[in-house]
Amino acid sequence: MKTTQYFQYTRQRPDRAMILDEWIERVLKNPLREETQTDGRIRRWARIPEMENRALRVVSLEDGETVHNAFFDRNFKE
């Protein structure tokens, strides 16, 4: 999985350290919703059953595969 330096840094935070690569890849491949930001980055969301069905947001660069950010999104609405 390709990642940015920013992602590697933020992944050290306790609230993000438990996010598994497997979950990130699941969101990238099978999102419930996808949006392109004005800067070209792509936001994708999917529910993670292993985490009480919380919504994981994964932000990738314009290439659609380099992960820039990943976090559980409390405000996600399907």
C-alpha positions, 0 to 999 in steps of 0.5 A: 500500500502506497502512503504519504509521509503525512499519513505515516506521521498521523498513523502514530496517533493512538486513535489511528494506530488501530486502523488496519491496512486491511480495512483501508484497502477494503475502503479503497476497493469497495467504498459506500460513497466516493467524492473528489475534493477540489484539490483532486484528492479522493474521499472514500467511506465504508463501514467496518463491522469489526469496529462496531460498524463505524465509518472509515474515511480514507483520503487518497491522492489523485492517483486513487491509490496513495493513502494520505489520511484514514480515520473513523468519521463520526459525521458520515451519513449514507 
